[in-house]
Amino acid sequence: MIRENLEIVEKNIQKACDKAGRDRSEVTLIAVSKTKPVSDIREAMACGIRVFGENKVQEIRDKTAEITEDLDWHMIGHLQANKVKYLPGVACMIHSVDNRKLADEIEKQAAKHDLVMDVLIEVNMAGEDTKFGLAPEQVIDFVKEISILPHLCIRGLMTIAPYTDDPESNRVYFKGLRELKDKINTLDIPGVKMDTLSMGMTGDYQVAIEEGATFVRVGTGIFGERNYSK
């Protein structure tokens, strides 16, 4: 099933790239493996997938302990400051930075490991009460504020668009995130050159690619429905 699903996702990504006049190499597929067993991840690996996303620190720790191959693991879920210490050297990027306390803790832990952590700023484009992330109008000031942290590299922006049966309805949010990234890049903030947009999930990743996504986070579309009862 996973192989067949990946073939469908790949065709959809290529179709969206063609429609937008983009090269396929500009878009990275993150296979979101949260709640899924190591056997499923290995099945995806056998199909050539090397980039995986997890929502919980404990899951990323458990899975990377068992899967020692050279993969890129992305922390894409809400992150509490007290869990950051487990991520340096494990996650290659944190997608969900949205407050100074968290940024300071990432700086502290990355410094301990003598590395620079790639991060994305999470933006709540639709203003949903149930979602984390900064309001769009808060982002520029926040980027300026944390850009001084030497062990953080702000690579771009991330958003989780509303769940919808109509992917087209989320285009406005993806377009808005891209425009915000472009605006930040015109400001020439020292140390900040954004090249990454993490947006689009199983239900709307094609629209996100058309609007400039460089990372799409697809879970259910690859691994099937999740079992949260475990």
N, C-alpha and C positions, 0 to 999 in steps of 0.2 A: 504493500500500500504506500509506504513512504517513498519508494522509488517512483511510482506512478504519480504521486502528488507532486514530487519535486519536478518532474517533467512538465506538469501543467503549470506550476509556478514559474518555471524558467521560460516557458513559451509566453506567459503573460507579461513577464518582465521585459522580454525582448520586444513584444508587441508595443508596450508602453514606451520603450526607448525609441522604437521606430517612429511612433506617432509624434513624439516630442523632438525628433531629430537629434537624439542623444546617442552616444556610444554605450554599448552594454557594459563596458569596463568602468563606467562612471557610477554604477549602482552595485552595492554590496548587499547580498542577501544574508540577514542574520536569522538563523534557524532558532526560534524561541522554544527551548526544550524544558521549560518549567513544568514540574510535576511528572515529567516523562522519565522512564527508566534509562539506564545506561545502554541497554540493548537497542533502544530506539535511536539514541545518539550515534551508536556504532553503525547502525543501518544507514543513517544519513551520511556519516563519514565515508562509508563504502561507495556512496554516490558522488563523492568529491566535496562535500560540505566541510568547511574548515572554520566557520565563524558561527558561534552559538551565543545565545542570550539567555540570561537567567534573571528572575525577579527577586530571589531571596539569597542572602549571603550564605546561609547554611547549605543550600542546594549547590551553589557554585563551588563551595569548599569540598563537599562530599564527592561531587562528580569529578573535579579536577584531581582529587586524591586517587580516584580509580582509573581515570583516563589520563595517561601521562604523555600521550602524543602531543605534538606541537600544534595547538589550536589557538584561535583567538576567542577569548571569553569576554563577553560584554555584560556589565551589570546594568540592567535596564529598568529595574524596579525602584520603588521608593526606598531610600537608604537612610537609616538612622546613624547618627554620628558615632555611636558606640560600637558599630559593626565595621566601621571603615578599616580598622586595623587588620582585618583578615584579607583585604583585597590587594594591597600592593604586591606585585609579583605574581598575582593570580589573574586578576582582571586587567585587560589591556585598555579598557575605557569605561568610565562611569557616565551614564546618560542622564542622570537625574539630580543634578546639582541645582538647588533652588533657594539656599539660604546661607548666610555667612558662617554660621556655626559649623555646618557641614563642610563648607569650603576650607575653613581653618583646620578642621580635623584631617581632611585629605592632605592638606599641606604638611601637617605635622607628621602623619604616617608615611607619606612619600619621602619626606626628608630623612626619616629614620632608615629608609631603605636606599637612600641616595639615588632616587629616580624621580622622573617627572611624570605625573599622571595625566593622561589625556582625559578631558571632561567635556561634557555638553551641558548647557544650561537648559533646564526643563521649563517650558513655557505653556501655560494653560490658555491656549488660544481662544477656546470657546467660553472661558469663564465659568466652567462647571464647578459647582460646590463639591462634587465628589472626587475631583481630581487635584493632584498636587501640581506645583509649578507656579512660576511668577506670572503676573499679568503682563501682557506685552509692553505696556508703558513703563514697567519697572526694570526691564531687562538691560537697557543701555547703562543706567546708573550702576546696576549690580555688576555688569561686566567690567566697568571702570574700577569698581571697588575691589574686586578680587583679582584683577589683572596683575596686581603688584605681587601676588604670591608666586615665588620663584619655582616651586615644585608642582604647580598646576599649569597645564597648557589648555587654554580654552579653544577647543577645536570647532565649536559650532553650537547648534540649537537642536532641541528635541521637543516633540509634542505628541500627546496622545489625543487624537481627535475623537469626537463623540461616536459612540456605537450607533450605527444606522443601517437601514436596509438600502439606502440610496447613497452609494459612494460619492456621487457627484456633489452631494450637499456638503461634503467636507473639503471641497476644492478651495473654498474661500479661506479656510484655516491654513491649508498647506501653502497657498499663495502668500498669505500674510506672513508666515514664518520665513519663507524665502526672502520676501521683501525686507523683513527685519534684519536678517543676516546680511543682506546686501548693504543696508543702511549702516550697520555697525562697521562693516569693512571700509566704508567711505570715511569714517571718523578717524582712522589711523591711530587707534588706541595702542600705545606702546605694548609690544608683546602679544597682540591679538590679531590674528589673521584667520578668520573663520573659513573653513572649507567643507564643513560637514552639516548635513541636515538629516536627522534621524526622524523619519515620519512615514506613516503608512503601515498598516497591519493587514491581517488576512482579508478583511472586508473592503479595503480601500487603497491597497498599495499601488495599484496601477495609476490611479489619479495622483497619488503622491509623487510617483516617478515623473509623471507629466509636468508636475509643478516643481521638480528639482531635487527630489529626495536622493541622497547618496547612500543612506542606509534604509532598508525596509525590514521590519521586524515581523516575520511570519511564523506563527506557531501552529494554530489549528489547521491552516491550509497545508501544512506538511505532515504533522503528526496525528491529526485527527482531534476530536474533542478531548478535553482534559478531564481527568478524574481527581476532583478535589477532596474526595473522601479518605484518601490515604493518610 
